[in-house]
Structure formats: structure tokens, C-alpha cells
Amino acid sequence: MGNMVEDLGSVIKKGFNTWKANLCISLPILFSSIITAIVALIIIGSAILAAVPSLPVIFHIEVGHFYRKRKHM
């Protein structure tokens, strides 16, 4: 048996050349992944923005408590 060791650079180059030769197959998957990531970021960002105004209510935080001076009677 011969030595089956192959350089990582040649493996990556062969893989990229194969990917480049089959762009009609790989591009839709790549675009789908990018679009899915963008939509996921929009959904997560929307959920965070929707939750932020209600966070003081959830945690019973008095907004402006540290900035308001209380009057002692």
C-alpha cells in the first residue's frame, strides 16, 4: 500500500474546482443559505425589538428610578 497522505491545500483546491465546475447545482443552495440567514436575523432582531419595551414590565424595573429624586415628607 502506498502512502495515502494528501496535502490540505490540494484537498481544498480539488474541492473548490469541483464546486466551481458544478455551480448550477451549488449556487441555489448557497443563495438559499444566505437568504435563510438574513431572514433569521430579521426575525431575531424583530423579536428583540418587540421585547425590549416590555422588559421593564417583566422584571418590575422602575424606569428612571436612578434619575428621579424622591421627595421626603
Secondary structure as the mmCIF struct_conf table of DSSP 4:
data_model
#
loop_
_struct_conf.conf_type_id
_struct_conf.id
_struct_conf.beg_label_comp_id
_struct_conf.beg_label_asym_id
_struct_conf.beg_label_seq_id
_struct_conf.end_label_comp_id
_struct_conf.end_label_asym_id
_struct_conf.end_label_seq_id
HELX_RH_AL_P HELX_RH_AL_P1 LEU A 8 ALA A 21
TURN_TY1_P TURN_TY1_P1 ASN A 22 ASN A 22
HELX_RH_AL_P HELX_RH_AL_P2 LEU A 23 ALA A 51
HELX_RH_3T_P HELX_RH_3T_P1 VAL A 52 SER A 54
HELX_RH_AL_P HELX_RH_AL_P3 LEU A 55 ILE A 58
TURN_TY1_P TURN_TY1_P2 PHE A 59 HIS A 60
TURN_TY1_P TURN_TY1_P3 VAL A 63 TYR A 67
BEND BEND1 ARG A 68 ARG A 68
HELX_LH_PP_P HELX_LH_PP_P1 LYS A 69 HIS A 72
#
